[in-house]
Amino acid sequence: MHDLVLAILHHLLFLGLIVMLASELALLRTPEPPVKRLAGLDAGYGVTALLIVLVGVGRVMGGKGWAFYEANPFFWAKIATFALIGLISIRPTLAILRWRKAARTAPDYVPPQAELTAARRAIGLEILLLIPLLAFAAAMARWPF
């Protein structure tokens, strides 16, 4: 039962992560994105990603146990993809933090178009990488075939 609760929580957190990324991307596509709102979404994204890792560790330690995951190539592919998404997210996060700081001193601040474009591309790539991540998760749960 404990593993079921963790599995449900893991999935709900993942859905929240998708919603936050999609919301960030939508806001970045507006002519003058609301920087404060973007910063809040990005902070929520970071906290959610951390919670996904913590709940995932709980699932690995319980349920099927470490031996199942350690030998599972799809688990490692999923972890590597999640880490890659995290690395890609660093640049947009740093840009959003800069924008928030600039918006505090100049309330009418609008981020430079080139930075908005770079952030949109990075977040779009993060969203695209969720596809193989989900595929690896499904394969991981069914391994060995």
Secondary structure, DSSP 8 states (H G I E B T S, - for coil): -HHHHHHHHHHHHHHHHHHHHHHHHHHHTSSS--HHHHHHHHHHHHHHHHHHHHHHHHHHHSTT-HHHHHT-HHHHHHHHHHHHHHHHHHHHHHHHHHHHHHHHH-TT----HHHHHHHHHHHHHHHHHHHHHHHHHHHHHH---
